Structures are given as C-alpha cells and as structure tokens.
Amino acid sequence: MRKTTRSSQPTHSATLNTAAVRTAVRIRRLLPEPPPLAIVLGSGFDGILGQITAIAQVSYEDLPGFPTPRIQGHAGKLLLGRVQGVLVLLLCGRAHFYEGHTMAEITFPIRVLAELGISTLLLTNAAGGINPRFRPGDFMCLTDHLNFMGVNPLRGQRPSSEAPFLDLSTVYDRALIRQLRAAARQAKVRLHAGVYAAVSGPTYETPAEIRAFAKLGADAVGMSTVPEAIVARQCGLRVAALSCIANRAAGTSREPVSHAEVLAMGKRVQQQSSKLVARFVGLYSLESFRARRSR
Ligand code: HPA
C-alpha cells in the first residue's frame, strides 16, 4: 500500500500529466472500464452511497498523487457503481486547499479523470447561503463563480501556444444545468441557480466579507469546487456543480457558523440530495443515449 506524501506531488504541467497518466493506468488495473460520468461527493452528498450498487472501489491512499482528505465527512475513496442502473464513477470526498494541500494536489484527481476518458463531471459541495431567498436545506446549481481563493490552479503551468489563457465564459455547462433543474423538479427538491464565491478558508467569513460578496453578485460561499471546475475545463470536461445550502452565511442571521451545523444539515437533507443526484444521473444517461442515437 502506498501512502501519498507531499514531497511526491508533481507541480509542473508535463510532470502532472505524466503522473496523471500513471495513476489512470493503475486505476484501469484496479477497476473495470470507467463510465463517461464522474461525481465528486462533497459534504452533504454522501447519502447517494446508500443507493449505489458498488462494483469496485479503491482508497485514495492507494492511488499515487491523490491527496487524502483529513476532514470529517470525506471518506477518501474512488467507487465504481450503478445509480439506478447507470454506471458512474464516484469520488467520495475531496482534499481542500485549507488543509494545506497545494492547488496542484487538490486538482490532481480531476486530471486523472480526464486521462480515464471521463467526459462529464458533477461537483458537489456544502455552502453558506448569501442570497436572502436561500434557506438552509435548499440546493443551488452553479451558473458561474467568483474565485476569491487568491490563487488559480493553472498558475505556473506552461500554457500551450494555441491557448495561453483559458476561456471561462461558460464554466458550467448549460445543458447540464437544465438537466439538474429537471432532476430537481422530479425529485421535488428546492433548487436555485446562482453564483458561488470560493474562498480559501479555513476560517468562515466575516459579516463584512459576506456583505461585499453579496454586492459583487455571490449567492453562496464555500471552500471548494472552483479549482476543480477550472482544471476540468482546461482538460475539456463538461462541468456541472451543485451546492447544498448548509447554513446562512456569516452575519446574515443571528447564528454563528459552525462545522457541526454544516454536517448536521448534510445529514438532514441526505434523502433529498441523493434523490436529486440519482435523478440527474438518470436524465444524463437518457440525454446521452438520445444524443448518440441522433448522430
Ligand atoms: N462559508 C464557507 N464555506 C462553507 C460555509 C460558509 O458559510 N458553509 C459551508 N461551507
């Protein structure tokens, strides 16, 4: 069994790509052929695991380059299984920038997914609600983001001469957003659409920061997802992202923000989050089938 150490982490693009190819080869040896759809399960979304017919799984610790999450609620394993009969690859838990991992480390699994031939990625997370219409327990599909993490995961990578700057005018795929909205209607889940502000953490925000983010157009705030979405777009994946609104953001209610509250809300909405994700998987599979047939 191989444990990932910080010093073994690659950082430059060529090295990163070679390492991602190597880890993808290892996954191919351990798991049957991966499907086109992968889902990163963040806080509040692991309820879907109760609905999965598992085919094979492997711990992140056994995958070179995969950072191991150290935070409660993030299992740290790759699981191939069927959701309502549809084959999906699940990343159960993620490592975060605030844990001390580098941007290259936390986005490495996304590069591996691209090497595995994954074409569509659903990212999930727990977030604080800024928009006053959002209630804890609601969901939000991301239409766009604001990157306040202070870093970009592509910094320092040697750009290709054709595309030195990655276009981010459509990070979150419009067709996948429509599928998420249809899935929410089917699952009878309150789903908003909005802008996610990403912060580095590990502190929660101050009320003044939240007021500023609200003025800048943010509807929710969280500490993940954006680096993965950027790298996924760089790798040419279609991306969708979903937040569980776990709490009201700092200063928007009398309550302080606490991790215990975030975890408790994740548990409370487990049924809805798994229904929503399962319906999305069903619709995604149907749409992909239709698209193949009409070609
Ligand atoms: N802020 C940042 N990240 C979060 C929050 C929050 O209020 N809730 C869940 N993740």
Residues whose N, C-alpha, C, O or C-beta is under 5 A from the ligand:
A	BS01	HPA	A126 A127 G128 Y204 V221 G222 M223 A246 A249 A250 V257 V262
